[in-house]
Amino acid sequence: MSCVKCWVLFIIVVFHSAQGQVSYSIPEEMVKGSIVGNIAQDLGLDLQRIKSGKARIFTRDSTEYIELNRNTGLLLIREKMDRESLCAKTTPCALDLQMILENPMELYTITVEVTDINDNSPTFQKKDFRFEISELAVPGASFMLGRAFDPDVGQNALQSYSLKPPDKFRLELHSQADGAKNVEMILQKPLDRETQSSLTLLLEAFDGGDPVLSGTVQIHITVLDINDNPPVFKQKMYKTTIGENEAKGTILTVVSASDADEGSNSIVTYYMSDTMDSNVADMFLINEKNGELSLNGQIDYEKVNHYELNIQAKDQGRLSNACKVIIDVLDINDNSPSISILSNSPSISEGSRSGTVVAMLNVNDLDSGLNGQVHCVINEDIPFAITSSFSSFLSLQTEQELDRETKAEYNITVICADEGVPALSSSASFRVQITDVNDNVPIFEKSHYEACVVENNTPGISIHKIKSSDADWNQNARVSYILEESTVNGVSVSSYVSVHPDTGVIAAMRSFDYEQLKHFHFRVRAQDGGSPPLSSNVSVKIIIQDQNDNSPQVLYPIQTGGSLVTEIVPRSADVGYLVTKVVAVDVDSGQNSWLSYKLQKATDRALFEVGLQNGEIRTVRQVTDKDAVKQKLTVVVEDNGQPSRSAVVSINVAVADSLPEILYELTDLTHEKEYNDNLTFYLIFALAAVTFLFITCLVVIISVKIYKWRQSRIFYQSNLPVIPYYPPNYTDTGITGTRPHGYNYEVCMTTDSRKSDCKFSTLGGQSVLVMDPKFTETMQRATKEIDVLEGEYSTVSQKPPNPDWRFPPNQRPGPSGAGVRPDEAGAGAGVIAGTGPWPNPPTEAEQLQALMAAANASEATATLGPRYNLQYGQDYRQNVYIPGSTATLTPNPQQQVPQQALPPPQALPPAEAPKAAQTPASKKKPTKKDKK
C-alpha cells in the first residue's frame, strides 16, 4: 500500500487521436478508485455522447481492472493490479481495452501500460546451503550455489551478491543465455580440519531499487578429514629405572602418542622396533593400545644395568613415528643416609647478611653407585639454603636477609635421600631463633588526628587518645609519646594539653574558651625504646566547641549609673512608629548567638511591640491623648542556646509633644524609680525575716520532740518502776460523801513493761520492787531540768482543792504527813504546797520529785487501792505519796533498814484557784499578749 500511495496521481498519459486510439501508463499496485485518465477529453467526446451512447469498457480478461465513469468520462482503477501476476517478466506489460458506444455504434481502442515498482526483495529457494569439502581441496575449487530470484524487472530486479566472511571463499557470477546469472563459490585458501572443522558463511543478494532490498541465506561448510598427520609422541625420550629384583609384569613407563586426525585416522598402535636385539625385545613387553611398557623377564644388575628401547606408533593410514625409552637397572638400596650436625647456632640476628652459615652437616651413605649418592633438601618457604663445600659436608646458610617481624622463629628440617629405588632417606631438625633489631619506626593508626572538646572543660579531662604500634619486639617495641614543643598564641602548647607517655591519652591542662581560641594544632612524637631510638610524629588538631556561656550584651540603649535612656514619642505617632531599637550582641557562635527580643513588661502592652529578630520597638496602635506620658518598657534579649541566656534592658518612653511636659514626667520617673527600689528592698527583707522565723520555729519543735523522746528513753531504760498516772477511783455523791470501795491488785513488772500490756489479778497482794541507788544522780539532774521548765510554764500549775473537800488537813496525802496549806500559812522556805485534788493529773515535776524520794529508799512497795476511805485508818506519816497518782511508797515491814534523810523539797508555787469552765458567752479571741 505504501508503494501505491507513492504513485497516486502519478500518471503518464500518452495520447494520440489517430484511428481512435489512446494509451495510458500507470504504476502497479494503485489503489482502487485511482484515476487512470479522462477518456472523454482524450478522445474529444462529449459527456452527453458518452451517456447517450451507453459507453462501456470491454476486456478479454475475466477480471476487470479498469472501469468507466460515464458521468465524468474518467477511467478508474477497479481492482488493484500486480505487474508480476499480470505479465511476470514480460516487458512492457500492457492491458488492451475497447470502449464501445451505441447510437451510432463506435469502437475505440485503449492501451494501459502497467509499470514496475520495487515491491519484491530477492529470495533464495533454500533456507540454507550445506557443503562437505575435503581438507585436500586446492585453492580455486568452485562450488555452485543456488541463485536468488526477484520478480521485479528492470532496475528493480536482482543486481548483485556478497559473501561474508570473504577470507576463505569468494564469489563468481556467470551469465546465461536467458540473462540469468549463476553464482559460484571459489576456494581461496586451503582448509585444515585440525584448525577449523566447520565454517558458516552468509550469502546476500541485492536488487537495484530505491530503497535497495536484499535477501540472505546461510552456507554451512563441513571440512572432511584426511590422514595427513602422523602420530606424535609427547616425549621423544622416556627414562625410567628398575630394581634388579623386580617381579615380572612390573610396569616401567607409559609412552603416549596422539594423532591430530579424526576417526580411524586417529587410532594409534604401539610396537617394538625391529632394530633391537631379540634378547632385549623379549625382556620387555609393550601394550599395543595404551603404550604401557612392562617387564617380561628377569633382570640381573650384574649382567646388564642399562637398556635403550625404540618404540614405534602407527595409525591406520600406516603413518608412524618413534621414540626412545632408556631403562637404568638399579642396585638394591638397603642403607639410608646418616646425618650428623657438626655445629649450629641457636639464634641469629635479623640484621645478618645473606650467606651467613647457621649449621654444618655431614652426610654419608654406605651404598654404592646411585644408592650411595645422596641429595639433601630442606623444607620449603624458608630463607635458607644448603650448599656443599665437599662431597659429604654440607653447610646451611641464609639465602636472604631475615626479618624478625615477618617470622621470629624457624624450624628447619634437613631431609637427605639417596638415589635408590625405592629411595631411602633420613632427616634432622633444629630450631633457629631470630633476634630483634630496632629497624621499625612506630606507626600511628592515622595520618593525623582530630578531636573536639567543649569549652569550659575541667582541667585534666581526657580529650583524645592516639595510638601507634611498633613491629619490633620487647624494648624495641615499647612506645613512648612525647609532646613536641610548639606555641599556641605565643604560649607553650604544654600549658594547653599534655600527653601521657605510656597510653597516649591527650588531656587538657586548662579550661578552654571558645571565644578566645577556636582550634590549635600540635605534634606528638612516638619514640620506641631501641638503641638508637626510632621515632615518628603525627599532627593533632584540637577543635574547641562552643557552649552557651555568654549572655547577650546590650549595646543600645546604654545602661550606666542607674540612669535610663528616655525615648520621646509624639502623640501624633501613627501605627508602626519606630520608637527605638535594642541592639545586642552575643560573643558565642552558631545558634548560641542567635538573639530574639521579647517585651517582658510594659506600662501599656497594647501600645508597643518588639521585633522578635531585629529588636525594633514600634507602636502597635495610634497614640491617643488618653495614653500616659510616661511609659516604661522592659525588653528581654534571649539567645538560642541550651540552656538559653538572657539580658534585660529597661527603656523609658515619654509620650508628649512639649519639652516642659517631658521634663516634669522625667522627674516623676526618678521618684518612682526610687520608690520602686525601696519597695523591692522591703519585700526582700520581709521574705528573709519570714524565712528565718519559720526555720527557727522548725528547729525549736524538732528540739522539743527530741528532748521528749530522750526523756521517754530514760524512763524506758532505767531500773526504776514506772509510775503511770491513773484517774481517780472515787465518786462524789454530793449527799452522803461516801466513795466506792477500792481493790488492791498485785502488779509484777519489768523495766520495759511499759511497752507491753499489763494484767491485774490476785486481790490484796503486794509487789516488791528494788531500785538501783546509782540512778539517784541521774534523776536529780533530770529534776533540775524539769524545774527549769516549770519556771517557764509556772502559769500552768496544779489547781487548788475543791471547796467541798471534806478531809482534815492532817489526813491529806503527802510526804510524811500533811502540812499546812499554803493559802493558810503562806508559802515559805521549806513549805510543801499541796498538789490539789486527785482529779487533776500530776505534772512532770511532781512525778520526778516523787522518783527522787523513791531513789533514796532501798525498797518500795507499790500498792494500788483506796486512799481516802474514812474506814481505812492507815498512818500516812510512814508513807510516801506520789502526787497525782494512786500509788504510795511504804517501808517493807519484813526488811526494815534505816532510812536516809530526804532532802528538803523545794517550795512549790501557790496553787491557783480552779478556773470556771468557759461558756460560749465567755469565749473570746485571745490577744497577742496571751499568745506570747
Secondary structure, DSSP 8 states (H G I E B T S, - for coil): -HHHHHTTT--EEEE--GGGEEEEEEETT--TT-EEEEHHHHHT--HHHHHHTT-EEE-SSSS--EEEETTTTEEEE-S---HHHHHTT-SSEEEEEEEEETTTTEEEEEEEEEE--S----EESSSEEEEEEETT--TT-EEEE--EE----GGGSEEEEEEES-SSEEEEEEE-TTS-EEEEEEE-S---TTT-SEEEEEEEEEE-SSS--EEEEEEEEEEE--S----EES-SEEEEEEETT--TT-EEEE--EE-SS-GGGG--EEEE-TTS-HHHHHHEEE-TTT-EEEE-S---TTT--EEEEEEEEE-TTS-EEEEEEEEEEE-------EEEEEEE-SEEETT--TT-EEEEEEEE----GGGG-EEEEE-SSSSEEEEESSSSEEEEEESS---TTT-SEEEEEEEEEES-SS--EEEEEEEEEEE-------EESSSEEEEEEESS--TT-EEEE--EE-SS-GGGG-EEEEE---EETTEEGGGTEEE-TTT-EEEESS---TTT-SEEEEEEEEEESSSS--EEEEEEEEEEE--S----EEEES--BTTB--EEEE-TT--TT-EEEE-EEE-SS-GGGG-EEEEEEEES-TTTEEE-TTT-EEEESS---TTS-SEEEEEEEEEESSSS--EEEEEEEEEE-SSHHHHHHHHHHHHHHHHHHHHHHHHHHHHHHHHHHHHHHHHHHHHHHHHHHHHHHHHHHHSSS-------------SSS--------EE----TTGGGS----EEET--EEEE--TTHHHHHHHHHHHHHHHHHHTTTS------TT--S-GGGS--TTS----HHHH---TT-------TTS---HHHHHHHHHHHHTSSEEEEEES-SS-TT----GGG-EE-TTSSEEEE--TTS------------------------TTT-----HHHH-
